[in-house]
Amino acid sequence: MSAKKPSDTEEEYFAKEETARLHALAVAKQRETEQHDLEAQKKLHWMHCPKCGFTLDTVQFKGLAIDRCFHCGGTWLDPGELEQLAGKEHGILNSVIGLFKHAPRASRDK
């Protein structure tokens, strides 16, 4: 007497289950690795000038803590600090935004 082999659909079901489990493990490992890499990059670059790489120092300017590089002279703002400064200086935000706006192009149809 020979042992009866499970049906092909049963083998297919367990193969799919194992594939889904292995895929879920791979995705979890990738997320863990990405998080670890992000933390390592943050630790490596925290409070370093994005322009020259030297250390940033925090200075007080109009009640805000501004990050300043005394090597290259760069000044770096955290999110929301530009808006806070703009509220203290009338028209400064519009002046900064105006730097990034382009003059309207002349129509080529004329």
N, CA, C and O atoms as a MOPAC input file, in Angstrom:
PM7 MOZYME 1SCF
protein

 N      0.82800 1    -1.17800 1     0.00000 1
 C      0.00000 1     0.00000 1     0.00000 1
 C      0.87900 1     1.25100 1     0.00000 1
 O      1.82200 1     1.34400 1     0.78500 1
 N      0.58300 1     2.18700 1    -0.85200 1
 C      1.36300 1     3.42500 1    -0.92900 1
 C      0.59400 1     4.56400 1    -0.26600 1
 O     -0.63700 1     4.57900 1    -0.22200 1
 N      1.38400 1     5.53100 1     0.25600 1
 C      0.75500 1     6.68400 1     0.90000 1
 C      0.14300 1     7.57800 1    -0.16500 1
 O      0.70300 1     7.75400 1    -1.24700 1
 N     -0.97300 1     8.11800 1     0.14700 1
 C     -1.67600 1     8.96700 1    -0.81100 1
 C     -1.05100 1    10.37400 1    -0.79900 1
 O     -0.91200 1    10.99000 1     0.25800 1
 N     -0.68900 1    10.85500 1    -1.95600 1
 C     -0.08000 1    12.18100 1    -2.11100 1
 C     -1.15500 1    13.25300 1    -1.98200 1
 O     -2.25500 1    13.10200 1    -2.51400 1
 N     -0.82700 1    14.37200 1    -1.25300 1
 C     -1.81400 1    15.45800 1    -1.16700 1
 C     -2.11400 1    16.01200 1    -2.56400 1
 O     -1.31400 1    15.88200 1    -3.49000 1
 N     -3.23500 1    16.60400 1    -2.67900 1
 C     -3.63300 1    17.13800 1    -3.97100 1
 C     -2.73300 1    18.29200 1    -4.38500 1
 O     -2.08600 1    18.91900 1    -3.54500 1
 N     -2.69500 1    18.56400 1    -5.67200 1
 C     -1.87900 1    19.66000 1    -6.19600 1
 C     -2.35300 1    21.00100 1    -5.64800 1
 O     -1.53200 1    21.88300 1    -5.39300 1
 N     -3.64000 1    21.16900 1    -5.46500 1
 C     -4.14400 1    22.44500 1    -4.96000 1
 C     -3.70500 1    22.66900 1    -3.51200 1
 O     -3.48700 1    23.80700 1    -3.09600 1
 N     -3.57700 1    21.59000 1    -2.75200 1
 C     -3.10800 1    21.72400 1    -1.37100 1
 C     -1.64700 1    22.15700 1    -1.35100 1
 O     -1.27100 1    23.03300 1    -0.57300 1
 N     -0.83200 1    21.55800 1    -2.18600 1
 C      0.58200 1    21.94500 1    -2.29300 1
 C      0.70500 1    23.39800 1    -2.75500 1
 O      1.52900 1    24.15600 1    -2.24300 1
 N     -0.11800 1    23.76800 1    -3.71800 1
 C     -0.10500 1    25.14200 1    -4.21500 1
 C     -0.49100 1    26.12300 1    -3.11300 1
 O      0.11200 1    27.19000 1    -2.99300 1
 N     -1.49200 1    25.77100 1    -2.30700 1
 C     -1.93400 1    26.63800 1    -1.20400 1
 C     -0.78400 1    26.86900 1    -0.22600 1
 O     -0.50500 1    28.01200 1     0.13700 1
 N     -0.11200 1    25.79900 1     0.20400 1
 C      0.96800 1    25.94400 1     1.17600 1
 C      2.17900 1    26.66800 1     0.57600 1
 O      2.87800 1    27.39600 1     1.28000 1
 N      2.42300 1    26.47100 1    -0.70800 1
 C      3.51400 1    27.19500 1    -1.37100 1
 C      3.21700 1    28.69300 1    -1.40300 1
 O      4.11100 1    29.50600 1    -1.17100 1
 N      1.97100 1    29.05900 1    -1.68800 1
 C      1.57600 1    30.46800 1    -1.70200 1
 C      1.66800 1    31.06400 1    -0.30100 1
 O      2.12500 1    32.19600 1    -0.13800 1
 N      1.23700 1    30.31100 1     0.71200 1
 C      1.32500 1    30.77800 1     2.10000 1
 C      2.78100 1    31.02200 1     2.49700 1
 O      3.09500 1    32.03400 1     3.12300 1
 N      3.65100 1    30.11100 1     2.13900 1
 C      5.07600 1    30.25700 1     2.47000 1
 C      5.68200 1    31.44000 1     1.72600 1
 O      6.49600 1    32.17300 1     2.28800 1
 N      5.29600 1    31.63200 1     0.47900 1
 C      5.79300 1    32.76600 1    -0.29800 1
 C      5.32500 1    34.08600 1     0.31600 1
 O      6.10600 1    35.03300 1     0.40800 1
 N      4.07300 1    34.15900 1     0.73200 1
 C      3.54400 1    35.37400 1     1.35200 1
 C      4.26100 1    35.64600 1     2.67600 1
 O      4.56500 1    36.79700 1     2.98700 1
 N      4.53500 1    34.59700 1     3.45800 1
 C      5.24300 1    34.76500 1     4.73100 1
 C      6.65200 1    35.27500 1     4.49700 1
 O      7.10000 1    36.18900 1     5.19000 1
 N      7.35700 1    34.70400 1     3.53800 1
 C      8.72200 1    35.13600 1     3.23700 1
 C      8.74900 1    36.56800 1     2.69800 1
 O      9.66000 1    37.33600 1     3.01000 1
 N      7.74700 1    36.92300 1     1.88500 1
 C      7.66300 1    38.29500 1     1.36800 1
 C      7.43700 1    39.28600 1     2.50900 1
 O      8.06500 1    40.34400 1     2.54700 1
 N      6.54800 1    38.94600 1     3.43200 1
 C      6.28000 1    39.82500 1     4.57400 1
 C      7.53900 1    39.99800 1     5.42300 1
 O      7.81000 1    41.09800 1     5.90400 1
 N      8.30400 1    38.93500 1     5.61100 1
 C      9.56000 1    39.04000 1     6.36100 1
 C     10.56000 1    39.93400 1     5.63900 1
 O     11.24800 1    40.73300 1     6.27400 1
 N     10.64600 1    39.80700 1     4.31900 1
 C     11.57300 1    40.63100 1     3.54100 1
 C     11.19100 1    42.10600 1     3.60500 1
 O     12.06700 1    42.96300 1     3.72200 1
 N      9.89700 1    42.41500 1     3.53100 1
 C      9.43000 1    43.79800 1     3.61100 1
 C      9.73600 1    44.37600 1     4.99000 1
 O     10.18900 1    45.51600 1     5.10000 1
 N      9.48900 1    43.59500 1     6.04100 1
 C      9.77300 1    44.05700 1     7.40600 1
 C     11.27600 1    44.31000 1     7.58200 1
 O     11.66700 1    45.29700 1     8.20500 1
 N     12.10100 1    43.44100 1     7.04700 1
 C     13.55400 1    43.61000 1     7.14200 1
 C     13.99700 1    44.86100 1     6.38600 1
 O     14.87300 1    45.58800 1     6.85400 1
 N     13.39900 1    45.12000 1     5.22100 1
 C     13.73800 1    46.30900 1     4.44200 1
 C     13.36800 1    47.57600 1     5.20400 1
 O     14.14600 1    48.52900 1     5.23500 1
 N     12.19200 1    47.59400 1     5.81800 1
 C     11.77300 1    48.76300 1     6.60300 1
 C     12.71100 1    48.98900 1     7.78100 1
 O     13.08200 1    50.12500 1     8.08000 1
 N     13.08600 1    47.91600 1     8.44100 1
 C     14.00900 1    48.02200 1     9.58000 1
 C     15.35600 1    48.56700 1     9.12100 1
 O     15.94400 1    49.41900 1     9.78600 1
 N     15.84200 1    48.07700 1     7.98800 1
 C     17.11700 1    48.54300 1     7.44800 1
 C     17.02900 1    50.00600 1     7.04600 1
 O     17.95400 1    50.77000 1     7.32300 1
 N     15.93700 1    50.41900 1     6.39500 1
 C     15.76300 1    51.81300 1     5.99800 1
 C     15.72400 1    52.72800 1     7.21800 1
 O     16.32400 1    53.80300 1     7.20500 1
 N     15.02400 1    52.31000 1     8.26900 1
 C     14.95800 1    53.10500 1     9.49000 1
 C     16.33800 1    53.21200 1    10.13100 1
 O     16.72800 1    54.28400 1    10.59400 1
 N     17.06700 1    52.11400 1    10.15700 1
 C     18.42100 1    52.12800 1    10.72300 1
 C     19.32800 1    53.05200 1     9.91400 1
 O     20.09200 1    53.83100 1    10.48300 1
 N     19.24300 1    52.96400 1     8.58500 1
 C     20.06400 1    53.82800 1     7.72000 1
 C     19.70500 1    55.30100 1     7.91700 1
 O     20.59200 1    56.15400 1     7.94100 1
 N     18.41500 1    55.60600 1     8.05800 1
 C     17.96800 1    56.97900 1     8.27200 1
 C     18.51900 1    57.52100 1     9.59000 1
 O     18.98700 1    58.65800 1     9.65100 1
 N     18.46200 1    56.70800 1    10.63800 1
 C     18.99400 1    57.13300 1    11.93200 1
 C     20.50700 1    57.34500 1    11.86900 1
 O     21.03200 1    58.28300 1    12.46800 1
 N     21.20300 1    56.47100 1    11.14400 1
 C     22.65400 1    56.61200 1    10.99700 1
 C     22.99900 1    57.88700 1    10.23200 1
 O     23.93700 1    58.59300 1    10.60600 1
 N     22.25400 1    58.19300 1     9.16400 1
 C     22.49900 1    59.41300 1     8.39000 1
 C     22.22100 1    60.65700 1     9.23000 1
 O     22.96000 1    61.63900 1     9.15500 1
 N     21.15800 1    60.61400 1    10.02800 1
 C     20.82500 1    61.75200 1    10.87300 1
 C     21.92500 1    61.98100 1    11.89700 1
 O     22.33600 1    63.11800 1    12.12600 1
 N     22.40000 1    60.91100 1    12.51100 1
 C     23.46200 1    61.03100 1    13.50800 1
 C     24.73600 1    61.57600 1    12.86700 1
 O     25.44300 1    62.37800 1    13.47700 1
 N     25.02700 1    61.14800 1    11.65000 1
 C     26.23800 1    61.57600 1    10.95000 1
 C     26.17600 1    63.05500 1    10.56500 1
 O     27.19100 1    63.74900 1    10.63100 1
 N     24.99700 1    63.54900 1    10.16400 1
 C     24.86800 1    64.90500 1     9.62900 1
 C     24.23200 1    65.90900 1    10.58700 1
 O     24.11200 1    67.08300 1    10.23700 1
 N     23.82400 1    65.49100 1    11.77600 1
 C     23.12200 1    66.37100 1    12.70000 1
 C     23.99600 1    67.56400 1    13.07800 1
 O     25.13300 1    67.40500 1    13.52300 1
 N     23.44900 1    68.74600 1    12.89300 1
 C     24.09900 1    70.01700 1    13.21300 1
 C     25.41700 1    70.20800 1    12.46400 1
 O     26.38300 1    70.74400 1    13.00800 1
 N     25.43900 1    69.75900 1    11.20800 1
 C     26.54800 1    70.03300 1    10.30600 1
 C     26.00800 1    70.82600 1     9.12100 1
 O     24.89300 1    70.59000 1     8.65600 1
 N     26.79600 1    71.74600 1     8.65200 1
 C     26.39400 1    72.62100 1     7.56300 1
 C     26.16900 1    71.81000 1     6.28700 1
 O     27.04500 1    71.04100 1     5.89200 1
 N     25.02100 1    71.96100 1     5.63800 1
 C     24.78400 1    71.23800 1     4.39300 1
 C     25.63900 1    71.75500 1     3.23500 1
 O     25.78100 1    71.07500 1     2.21900 1
 N     26.20300 1    72.94700 1     3.38100 1
 C     27.01500 1    73.53000 1     2.31400 1
 C     28.46800 1    73.07300 1     2.40900 1
 O     29.04400 1    72.62900 1     1.41600 1
 N     29.07200 1    73.18100 1     3.61300 1
 C     30.50400 1    72.88500 1     3.73500 1
 C     30.81800 1    71.72900 1     4.67400 1
 O     31.94100 1    71.22300 1     4.66700 1
 N     29.85600 1    71.30100 1     5.47900 1
 C     30.05700 1    70.15200 1     6.35100 1
 C     30.60700 1    70.47100 1     7.72900 1
 O     30.72800 1    69.57200 1     8.56100 1
 N     30.94400 1    71.72800 1     7.99600 1
 C     31.45300 1    72.08400 1     9.31100 1
 C     30.30300 1    72.14600 1    10.31300 1
 O     29.13300 1    72.11700 1     9.93100 1
 N     30.64300 1    72.23000 1    11.58300 1
 C     29.65400 1    72.23600 1    12.64700 1
 C     28.82900 1    73.51900 1    12.64300 1
 O     29.36200 1    74.61400 1    12.46100 1
 N     27.52000 1    73.36900 1    12.84600 1
 C     26.62600 1    74.51300 1    12.97800 1
 C     26.54400 1    74.91500 1    14.45100 1
 O     26.53700 1    74.06400 1    15.34000 1
 N     26.48200 1    76.20900 1    14.68900 1
 C     26.29600 1    76.73500 1    16.03200 1
 C     24.93300 1    77.41000 1    16.08800 1
 O     24.48600 1    78.01200 1    15.11100 1
 N     24.28300 1    77.30400 1    17.23100 1
 C     22.98100 1    77.92200 1    17.41400 1
 C     23.16800 1    79.31300 1    18.00100 1
 O     23.82300 1    79.48100 1    19.03000 1
 N     22.59000 1    80.30800 1    17.33800 1
 C     22.64700 1    81.68700 1    17.81700 1
 C     21.21800 1    82.20900 1    17.94900 1
 O     20.31600 1    81.76600 1    17.23700 1
 N     21.02800 1    83.13800 1    18.85100 1
 C     19.71200 1    83.74900 1    19.04200 1
 C     19.59300 1    84.95600 1    18.12100 1
 O     20.47000 1    85.82000 1    18.09800 1
 N     18.50000 1    85.00900 1    17.36200 1
 C     18.23800 1    86.12500 1    16.47100 1
 C     16.77100 1    86.46500 1    16.57400 1
 O     15.91500 1    85.67800 1    16.17100 1
 N     16.47800 1    87.63100 1    17.10900 1
 C     15.09800 1    88.10900 1    17.26300 1
 C     14.21400 1    87.07200 1    17.96200 1
 O     13.06700 1    86.84400 1    17.57900 1
 N     14.78800 1    86.45300 1    18.99900 1
 C     14.03200 1    85.50000 1    19.79900 1
 C     13.95700 1    84.09900 1    19.22900 1
 O     13.28300 1    83.24600 1    19.80600 1
 N     14.62300 1    83.83000 1    18.12000 1
 C     14.61700 1    82.49700 1    17.51400 1
 C     16.01800 1    81.89300 1    17.57800 1
 O     17.01800 1    82.60900 1    17.51400 1
 N     16.07600 1    80.57600 1    17.70400 1
 C     17.34700 1    79.86600 1    17.67100 1
 C     17.65700 1    79.54700 1    16.20500 1
 O     17.01100 1    78.69400 1    15.59700 1
 N     18.64300 1    80.23500 1    15.65300 1
 C     19.03500 1    80.07600 1    14.25000 1
 C     20.33500 1    79.28400 1    14.19600 1
 O     21.23100 1    79.49800 1    15.01200 1
 N     20.43800 1    78.36600 1    13.23200 1
 C     21.65800 1    77.58800 1    13.06700 1
 C     22.58800 1    78.33900 1    12.11600 1
 O     22.19300 1    78.72100 1    11.01400 1
 N     23.82600 1    78.54300 1    12.55700 1
 C     24.75400 1    79.36000 1    11.78900 1
 C     26.07600 1    78.63200 1    11.61700 1
 O     26.59700 1    78.05900 1    12.57400 1
 N     26.62300 1    78.64800 1    10.41300 1
 C     27.94500 1    78.09200 1    10.13400 1
 C     28.92400 1    79.25100 1    10.07900 1
 O     28.81600 1    80.12400 1     9.21700 1
 N     29.86900 1    79.25900 1    10.99200 1
 C     30.83600 1    80.34200 1    11.01800 1
 C     32.00900 1    80.07100 1    10.08600 1
 O     32.90700 1    80.90400 1     9.96100 1
 N     32.00900 1    78.90600 1     9.42900 1
 C     33.05400 1    78.61600 1     8.44900 1
 C     32.71300 1    79.23100 1     7.09400 1
 O     33.52700 1    79.95000 1     6.51500 1
 N     31.50500 1    78.94800 1     6.58600 1
 C     31.12000 1    79.46500 1     5.26600 1
 C     30.15300 1    80.64600 1     5.36100 1
 O     29.87900 1    81.30400 1     4.35700 1
 N     29.63400 1    80.92000 1     6.56800 1
 C     28.71900 1    82.04200 1     6.74100 1
 C     27.26800 1    81.70100 1     6.46000 1
 O     26.42500 1    82.59800 1     6.43200 1
 N     26.95100 1    80.42800 1     6.25200 1
 C     25.57600 1    80.02100 1     5.96600 1
 C     24.69300 1    80.13600 1     7.18600 1
 O     25.13400 1    79.91300 1     8.31400 1
 N     23.45100 1    80.48500 1     6.95200 1
 C     22.45000 1    80.57500 1     8.01400 1
 C     21.31600 1    79.63700 1     7.64500 1
 O     20.80200 1    79.69100 1     6.52800 1
 N     20.92300 1    78.78000 1     8.57500 1
 C     19.93400 1    77.74600 1     8.28600 1
 C     18.76500 1    77.87200 1     9.24500 1
 O     18.94700 1    78.03400 1    10.45200 1
 N     17.56600 1    77.79700 1     8.69400 1
 C     16.33500 1    77.93300 1     9.46700 1
 C     15.62300 1    76.59500 1     9.56400 1
 O     15.60700 1    75.81700 1     8.61000 1
 N     15.04100 1    76.33700 1    10.71000 1
 C     14.21600 1    75.14900 1    10.89400 1
 C     12.82700 1    75.43300 1    10.32000 1
 O     12.48200 1    76.59000 1    10.08000 1
 N     12.02300 1    74.37800 1    10.09700 1
 C     10.67800 1    74.60600 1     9.57700 1
 C      9.88600 1    75.58000 1    10.44500 1
 O      9.84500 1    75.44300 1    11.66800 1
 N      9.25900 1    76.56100 1     9.80700 1
 C      8.42300 1    77.53500 1    10.49100 1
 C      9.15400 1    78.78700 1    10.94900 1
 O      8.51400 1    79.78600 1    11.27800 1
 N     10.47700 1    78.75300 1    10.97600 1
 C     11.22100 1    79.91600 1    11.46400 1
 C     11.17400 1    81.08300 1    10.48300 1
 O     11.15700 1    82.23800 1    10.91000 1
 N     11.15300 1    80.81600 1     9.20200 1
 C     11.04300 1    81.90200 1     8.22500 1
 C      9.71700 1    82.63500 1     8.40900 1
 O      9.66800 1    83.86400 1     8.37300 1
 N      8.64700 1    81.87400 1     8.60600 1
 C      7.33300 1    82.48800 1     8.81100 1
 C      7.30500 1    83.30400 1    10.10300 1
 O      6.68200 1    84.36400 1    10.16000 1
 N      7.98100 1    82.80800 1    11.13700 1
 C      8.03900 1    83.55900 1    12.39800 1
 C      8.81400 1    84.85600 1    12.21200 1
 O      8.41600 1    85.89800 1    12.73400 1
 N      9.90900 1    84.80100 1    11.47700 1
 C     10.67000 1    86.02000 1    11.20300 1
 C      9.85700 1    86.97600 1    10.33600 1
 O      9.90500 1    88.19100 1    10.52600 1
 N      9.11700 1    86.42400 1     9.39100 1
 C      8.32700 1    87.25800 1     8.49200 1
 C      7.24800 1    88.00700 1     9.26000 1
 O      6.89900 1    89.13400 1     8.90700 1
 N      6.72800 1    87.39400 1    10.29500 1
 C      5.71400 1    88.06500 1    11.10100 1
 C      6.28700 1    89.23600 1    11.86900 1
 O      5.56100 1    90.16700 1    12.21800 1
 N      7.59300 1    89.19800 1    12.13800 1
 C      8.24100 1    90.27500 1    12.88700 1
 C      8.73800 1    91.39200 1    11.97500 1
 O      8.93400 1    92.52000 1    12.42700 1
 N      8.94000 1    91.09100 1    10.71400 1
 C      9.41500 1    92.08400 1     9.74800 1
 C      8.34700 1    92.21800 1     8.66800 1
 O      8.12600 1    91.28100 1     7.90100 1
 N      7.70300 1    93.33400 1     8.59900 1
 C      6.64100 1    93.53700 1     7.63200 1
 C      7.18500 1    93.44200 1     6.20300 1
 O      8.11300 1    94.16200 1     5.83600 1
 N      6.60800 1    92.56100 1     5.41500 1
 C      6.95900 1    92.45700 1     4.01200 1
 C      8.15500 1    91.58400 1     3.69200 1
 O      8.47200 1    91.41400 1     2.51500 1
 N      8.83600 1    91.01900 1     4.68200 1
 C     10.03000 1    90.23000 1     4.38000 1
 C      9.67500 1    88.93300 1     3.65900 1
 O     10.39200 1    88.51200 1     2.75100 1
 N      8.57200 1    88.29700 1     4.05800 1
 C      8.18400 1    87.05000 1     3.40300 1
 C      7.84500 1    87.29400 1     1.94400 1
 O      8.23400 1    86.51000 1     1.07800 1
 N      7.13200 1    88.35900 1     1.66100 1
 C      6.81600 1    88.68600 1     0.26600 1
 C      8.08600 1    88.97900 1    -0.52700 1
 O      8.17500 1    88.63400 1    -1.70500 1
 N      9.05800 1    89.60700 1     0.10500 1
 C     10.32400 1    89.88400 1    -0.57000 1
 C     11.04700 1    88.59400 1    -0.91600 1
 O     11.58500 1    88.45000 1    -2.01400 1
 N     11.05900 1    87.64900 1     0.03200 1
 C     11.72900 1    86.36800 1    -0.20900 1
 C     10.99300 1    85.58400 1    -1.29000 1
 O     11.62400 1    85.02000 1    -2.18400 1
 N      9.68400 1    85.54500 1    -1.21900 1
 C      8.90100 1    84.82400 1    -2.22600 1
 C      9.10200 1    85.46200 1    -3.59600 1
 O      9.16500 1    84.76000 1    -4.60500 1
 N      9.20300 1    86.78800 1    -3.63600 1
 C      9.42500 1    87.48900 1    -4.90100 1
 C     10.72900 1    87.09200 1    -5.57200 1
 O     10.84200 1    87.17900 1    -6.79500 1
 N     11.71200 1    86.65800 1    -4.80100 1
 C     12.97500 1    86.21000 1    -5.38200 1
 C     12.79400 1    84.96000 1    -6.24200 1
 O     13.53400 1    84.74300 1    -7.20200 1
 N     11.80200 1    84.14100 1    -5.88500 1
 C     11.61200 1    82.87000 1    -6.56600 1
 C     10.56400 1    82.90700 1    -7.66600 1
 O     10.41000 1    81.94000 1    -8.41200 1
 N      9.85500 1    84.00000 1    -7.77000 1
 C      8.85800 1    84.13600 1    -8.83200 1
 C      9.54400 1    84.60700 1   -10.10500 1
 O     10.47500 1    85.41200 1   -10.06800 1
 N      9.07300 1    84.09900 1   -11.21600 1
 C      9.61100 1    84.49600 1   -12.51000 1
 C      8.75000 1    85.61200 1   -13.09700 1
 O      7.54200 1    85.67600 1   -12.86600 1
 N      9.38100 1    86.46200 1   -13.83800 1
 C      8.62900 1    87.49800 1   -14.55200 1
 C      7.78500 1    86.81600 1   -15.62300 1
 O      8.21900 1    85.81000 1   -16.18500 1
 N      6.59900 1    87.32900 1   -15.92200 1
 C      5.76300 1    86.70000 1   -16.93100 1
 C      6.46300 1    86.70600 1   -18.29200 1
 O      7.08900 1    87.68800 1   -18.68900 1
 N      6.33900 1    85.60000 1   -18.97500 1
 C      6.96200 1    85.46300 1   -20.29700 1
 C      6.16000 1    86.23100 1   -21.34400 1
 O      4.93100 1    86.27800 1   -21.28500 1
 N      6.84700 1    86.81700 1   -22.27800 1
 C      6.16500 1    87.49600 1   -23.37900 1
 C      5.56500 1    86.43900 1   -24.29200 1
 O      6.15500 1    85.37800 1   -24.49700 1
 N      4.41500 1    86.72500 1   -24.82800 1
 C      3.73600 1    85.78200 1   -25.70300 1
 C      4.52300 1    85.61800 1   -26.98900 1
 O      4.99300 1    86.60100 1   -27.56300 1
 N      4.66900 1    84.37500 1   -27.44800 1
 C      5.39900 1    84.10700 1   -28.67600 1
 C      4.53900 1    84.35500 1   -29.92100 1
 O      5.04000 1    84.34500 1   -31.04500 1
 N      3.24500 1    84.57700 1   -29.70400 1
 C      2.34100 1    84.77200 1   -30.83900 1
 C      2.50400 1    86.15000 1   -31.48000 1
 O      2.06800 1    86.35500 1   -32.61300 1
 N      3.11200 1    87.07700 1   -30.78700 1
 C      3.18000 1    88.44300 1   -31.30800 1
 C      4.25900 1    88.59400 1   -32.31900 1
 O      4.45200 1    89.68400 1   -32.85800 1

